[in-house]
Amino acid sequence: MHFYCLQHVPFETPGIITDLLGERGHSLQCIHLYTGDPLPSEKDFDGLVIMGDPMSVHDEEQFPWLSAEKELIAAAILAGGLGGLFWNIGANRLGVAVASLWVNLVPFFAILWSMAYGFRPNAYQIVGGLVALAGVVYMQWRKLPATVA
């Protein structure tokens, strides 16, 4: 996995976080916002390490990159954290039998969302998504009774 560290001032570094990620086979690249480094796209990383800073979130006039950073953080939290939370709440409310069918649609919707954001899926991903969709449609069509194992 690839992580970005958003560093706001030179004296606050990721320190031991770099070593911990490296030991687990992950990479960490620091973005020095105070020197004008551009923010990464939300497509380019698997996780963010955000260092503390002496400024306020309202200091956008003094720090012009702050607005874009807040948008990036919000997108990362909404896409990852809240998406997973609401998916689990929905699956819980549907019940085990129905949720077990619809959880197979994750690859299909992942392909659709990635295409909406400009990614081009490969043939294996397309076939996998179609197979998952076909399985859900088939099981819904048959309307098998729910069995508890």
N, C-alpha and C positions, 0 to 999 in steps of 0.2 A: 504494500500500500504506500501511496505517496502523500505526505503531509506537507502543508505550508505553515510556516510560523510568521505571523504578522507582528513585526517588531516596530514599536513606535519611537523608542529612544535607544541610543547606543548602549546604555548601561544596563538594560534589562534584556538578557539573552535567554534562550531556552535551556541552557545549562545541561542538567542531567537528563532532560527529556530527549535530547539528541542521542545520548548513549542508550537510553531505554528503548527508543524506537529502532536504533541500529541493531541492538542485540536481538530484536525480534524480526529482523529482515526488512524493516521499513526504511523509507528515506524521508528526510526532512530538509526542506529548503527554506531559508529565511528570506522574507521580503522586508527590506528596510524602508518602511514608509517615510521616515524622516529624511531620506536622501532622494526621494522621488521615484523609487521602484514602483512599477505598475502592479496593481492588484491582479491576482490570477483569476481566470474564469472559473465559474463553479463547475465546469466540466473537467478541469485539470487536476483535481485533487480528491483524495478520499477522506481527508480530515484536516481540521484547522487547529493550530495551537496559537492562541491569541494572548500576547504578553500584555501586562498592565502598562499603564502610562499615567503621566501627571496631568493630562488634559481632561476636560469634560466632554461628554458626548455632544454638547451644544457649541463647541468651539470650531464650528465649520468654517468661519471666516479666516481664522488663523491657520487652520489645517484643512486645506481644500480636499484632501483625499478622504476625510472622515465620513462624508456622506456616502461615497461609494463603498467604503468599508462596512458601514452599517447595513447597506443593502445586501452586500455579499454575505454577511453574518446572518441576516434575516432569511435569505434564500436557503442557506445551508441548514438552518434550524427548521424552517418550515418543510423543506423537502425531506429531510431525514427524520428528525424527531417527531414532529407532529403528524407527518404522513404515517409513520409506523404506529403511533399511538391510536390514531383514528381507525386505521385498518384493524388493529387488534380489538378495539371496542366494537366495531361493526361485526367482526367474526364472532365475538362473544355473544352478541345479541341474536345473531342468526342461529346459533346452536351448532353443535359439533357436526351433525350430518350434512347440513347445508354448507357450512363454512369449509368443510373438507373438500367439497366440490369446487367452490369458488376460489379457494386459495391457489388452485392450479392456474388461475388466470393471471397471476403475477407476471410470468414471463411475457404473456401477450400484451398486457398493458405497459410493461417496461419498454417493449419495442415501440408501441404507439407513442409513448411520451418521448422516447429518444428521437423518433422521427420528427416529432413536433419541434424539438430543439435543434434540429439540423444534423443529428447523427444518422449515418447510413448503416443499417444492420446488415450482417453478412447472411449468406444462404442458410447456415446452420441455425442462426437465431430466428429467422423467418419460419423455417420448417418447424422448429421447436415450439414457437408460439402458436402456429396453426394446429399442431398435434394436440397441444394443451387445450386450445379452444374447441377442437373437435371432440375431445374426451368429455369436456364439460357439457357441450351441447348434447352429445349422445346420452350421457347419464341423466340429464334433465329430461330428455325426450322419453327415455325408458321409465322415468319416475320410480326408480327402485325404492323400496321401503328402507327406512333407516334401520340399521342393525347396530347393536352395541357389542363391541368385542370384549 
